[in-house]
Amino acid sequence: MKSLPAIFLSLAVAIPVTWWAARRLPGRGANSDSSAQATHSQRAPLYYQSAMHPWIKSEKPGRCTICGMELTPVYEGDAGFDAAGGGDVVPLTQTMIQVVKVQTAEAQTRPLKKTLTVAGMVDDNATRHRVLSAYIPGRVQKLYVNFLGAEVKEGQPLAEFYSPTLLQSEREYRTLTGDLRSATALRLLQMGLTAAQIETLPQKSGDALTSQILSPIGGTVVGQSVYEGQYVQEGEKMFEIADFSTMWFQFRAYEQDLPWIKLGLKVDITTPSHPGKTFTGNITFIDPNFDEATRSTKVRVELENPVVEGRRLLLHRLYADGLVHLEAPEVITVPRTAVIETGPEAVAYVDQGGGAYSRRVLKLGRRGDALIEVASGLSAGDKVVVNGNLLIDGQAEMNRSFAEPASTPLPTNAPTTTLPAITDGQRQAVKEFLALADSVTAALAADNLDEFNTQAAKLHAALPKLMDGFVGADAAWHSLLQGIEKSSHLEKAGDLKAARKSFYPFSNAAVALAQTLRRSDKEFTSLKVFRCPMTKDAFPGAPSRAEWVQLQPSVRNPYFGAEMLDCGAEVKP
């Protein structure tokens, strides 16, 4: 349950902006254009507002602080411009910003850092672990190492071993020469003697009945399976030695962590047996055998294990915790507090200036300790809200509930499904006609009335070729082209407002054709359809929104020309 301060804070933001959005509903103080014009001269404006950036308002005439466009007066009963943007832009006053304590941070390109906490076991180095077994049957005559944990050096005697077979072969070696001696030396190696022991056999006393078992490596005796006087068979285990000078810390890395794990990463390791002490090592191996049951794989870290006060610090098979210091290359990142994930989408709010915050849908990447990677939706330098964004998001939801429909419906003759494919000849005829239509649009965007009248005449002359090309085509295509035919008779205009008024129905029919072509034919996917959300004053009787078709990718508004050339947003198929 929310606390009382949180409820009051939400009301402080929601009530003023909700009141403003509610004024956008039909029938709430909205008068007709004619009555409004008749009374404007008798009433003082409520405020002045930017048509391009609706969140910029002023009590006095002036210009927009963002684009420099002259502010438009808004009178009592007028709806003003749609500053809420259907919820995509949330305008706040300076008082609201201070109450909510809005704070922003800049999206930056920088390394993404993360600390991964893991748990594992300290094991010995498997490459330095030996088991000594009896090569031949015999008796352990004497033990030089008779307890576990004894430290031994490489070549140090472990036991005296008596074997009649070994004794006979040693005596033969001393008496033989040449190839026979070499063959006997090979047999002695197979019986467990080292090359150094074989070389010293000529100096060995003839009365000696035993041979020494030597340690193959330096390390710690971790296993002893024999005692003095014990008779052993071939293959029977006698000693086990491990070198604890280096240890392996092994932990499991789970599937979601694998994009971060790389060889050479630094790992800090702590163990309850040495509180307050940290052992540092690097990742030296990542097991390629993935465990399907646990969705993880083993990772190995190699650690130095020094001797302190006569013993190794790290004991065999200790439990330990690790901190893996992960780092990704430079990517676009924002603080994790800037991202809101309350549903299927991840969103953030970007400071647009002048107290407006726009909603951005994000595609997220990896998550660091304090930062999160943004794969799309933001650019470096964008100022994202890191405090107060939850209240702004709540206000955006309320704005959307009061907003008008986001798009103007297509003409009734626009099919909503993909139509049958067209022929190459039909495709060429459509391309030529759309090129002429684009010329008409470009003339209005350039405020060139003479060029508009010239291109409009060409458009009318080219219509028969387009219609003839679709003789015998599917009925749905005929229905669609009838809208083009009825609206393509553009009369010669005496001024730009009249030109734009006659252009509007043709543009609607062209948009319906373009949308259908973009769904039905891959060669027309590059067609652009744009929408201007503020065409109410473009010509007498104009709707609040209008669309048009362009061949060029950058927006060129034919309803306002130079006055608001780049006002518009692309409409997806």
Residue, then its C-alpha position, 0 to 999 in steps of 0.5 A: m500500500k502506498s504511503l500518504p506522501a507518495i499519494f499526495l505527490s502523485l496527485a500534485v502531478a496528476i491533477p493539473v495535467t489530467w485537467w489539461a488533457a480532459r479539455r481535449l475531450p469533444g464537447r468540453g468547451a470546444n466551439s466551432d471555428s467560426s464562433a471562435q474567430a468571431t470572439h477572439s478579437q473580444r477576448a484576451p488569450l489564455y496563453y501563447q503556445s508553440a505549434m511545433h513544440p506544444w509544451i512550450k507555453s508563455e503568458k506573453p507573445g514571443r517565439c518558441t525557445i526551441c525552434g524559434m517559431e512564433l507562438t500561437p495565441v490560445y483563447e478560452g474554449d480553444a483546445g490548443f495544440d496536442a502537447a500530450g502526444g497521445g501519451d508519448v510526450v508529457p509536459l510538466t510545469q516547473t512547479m511539477i518538476q520541483v515537486v516530483k524532484v525530476q532528475t536526469a542523466e546522460a546516455q553515454t557510450r562507455p564500458l559496461k561493468k558488472t560484478l558476478t557473485v559465484a560459489g565453488m570449491v578450491d581443488d588441487n591442480a589436476t595436472r600436478h596430481r599423481v597416484l603411485s601403484a606397484y609395478i610388480p609384486g613385492r613387499v614394502q620393507k620400510l616406509y620413509v613417509n608414513f603419514l598423510g600431509a607429509e611434504v615431499k620433494e621430487g625424487q625423494p625416497l618414499a619406501e624400500f621395496y623388495s621384489p625377487t623379480l626386480l632384484q634378479s633384473e638388477r643383478e643381470y644389468r650389472t653383469l651384462t653389456g651392450d645390447l643385452r644391458s640396454a634391453t635389461a635397462l628397458r625392463l627395469l624402467q617397466m618395473g618402476l625404477t627411474a633412469a637415474q636409479i638404473e645409471t647408479l646400479p653398477q655402484k649399488s652393493g651386491d648385498a642390497l636386497t631392496s630398491q627405493i620407490l621415489s616420489p615422481i613430483g614434489g608435493t603433499v602426500v594425500g593418500q597412503s595405502v601401504y604399511e611396513g611389511q605389507y605385500v602388494q600385488e601388481g597395480e595395487k595403489m601405494f601412495e597419492i601425491a598432490d602439488f598444492s603450490t597452485m590451486w583451482f577454484q572451480f564454479r558454475a557459470y549459468e547460461q545468462d552469464l556466459p555472454w560476459i565470461k571470458l578467459g583472463l577475467k580477474v576473480d577475487i576469492t574469499t573463504p571462511s577459513h581465512p576471513g578478511k583475506t582475498f585471493t586473486g586469480n584469473i579465469t584460465f578455462i571454460d568447460p565447453n561441455f554445457d550441462e543441459a540439466t543445470r543450464s551451466t558449465k564449469v569455469r576454472v580460476e588458477l590461484e597461487n597458494p603460498v606457504v605461510e608458517g610451514r603450511r599452504l594457506l589454501l587447503h584442498r576442497l575448501y568452499a569459497d566465494g568469488l567475485v568475477h569482475l566482468e566488463a563489456p566493450e563500450v556501448i550506449t548505457v544509461p543508469r538502471t533507474a532510468v528504465i521502466e519495465t512494468g509490462p512487455e516493453a522497456v521504456a525511458y523518458v527523455d528530457q526534450g527541453g522546456g519541461a517536456y519528457s518524451r516516452r521512448v521504447l527501448k531494446l535492452g542488452r546486457r545489465g551491469d551493476a549500475l548501468i544497462e546497455v541500450a541496443s536501440g531507442l536512445s542515442a548518446g547524449d540523450k538526457v533520460v529521467v532517472n528520478g521521478n520517471l515512474l510518476i511521469d509514466g503514470q501521467a503518460e498513461m492518463n494522457r493516453s486515456f484522454a487522447e484522440p485517435a492516433s491516426t486518420p482512418l484510410p479511405t473506405n476503398a483502401p483494402t486491409t489485406t494483401l492484393p493479387a500481384i501486379t504485372d511488370g507493365q502495371r508496376q511500371a505504370v504505377k511507378e510513373f504515376l507515383a513519380l508525378a504525384d511526388s512532384v505535386t507534393a514537392a511543389l506544395a512543400a516548396d510553396n511553389l504554386d506555379e509548379f503545383n499547377t503544372q504538375a497537377a495538369k501532367l498528373h491528370a494527363a497521365l491518369p488514363k495510362l494508369m487506368d488502362g494498365f489495370v484493365g482486366a485486373d482484380a476487382a479490388w485493384h479497380s476499386l482502389l484506383q477509382g479513388i485515384e481517378k475521382s480525386s486526380h482532377l486537380e483544378k488550377a489553384g489561385d493560391l496555396k490554400a486552395a491548392r492544398k485543399s484540392f490536394y487533400p482528397f487526392s493525397n488520401a487516395a494516394v496514401a491508400l494506394a501506397q499502403t496497399l502497394r507496400r503490403s503487396d509488392k516488395e518493390f514498393t517497400s521504400l515508399k514513405v507515408f508521413r502524417c502531420p498532426m496539426t493541419k487544422d489551419a492548413f486550409p479552410g475545412a482542413p482536418s486536424r491530421a493529414e497524410w501524404v506519400q513521398l519518394q524521399p526519406s526525409v519529411r517535406n510537409p506539403y500542407f505548410g511548406a517552409e512554415m513547418l517543412d519538417c513537421g510530420a512523422e512516418v506512418k509504418p505499413 
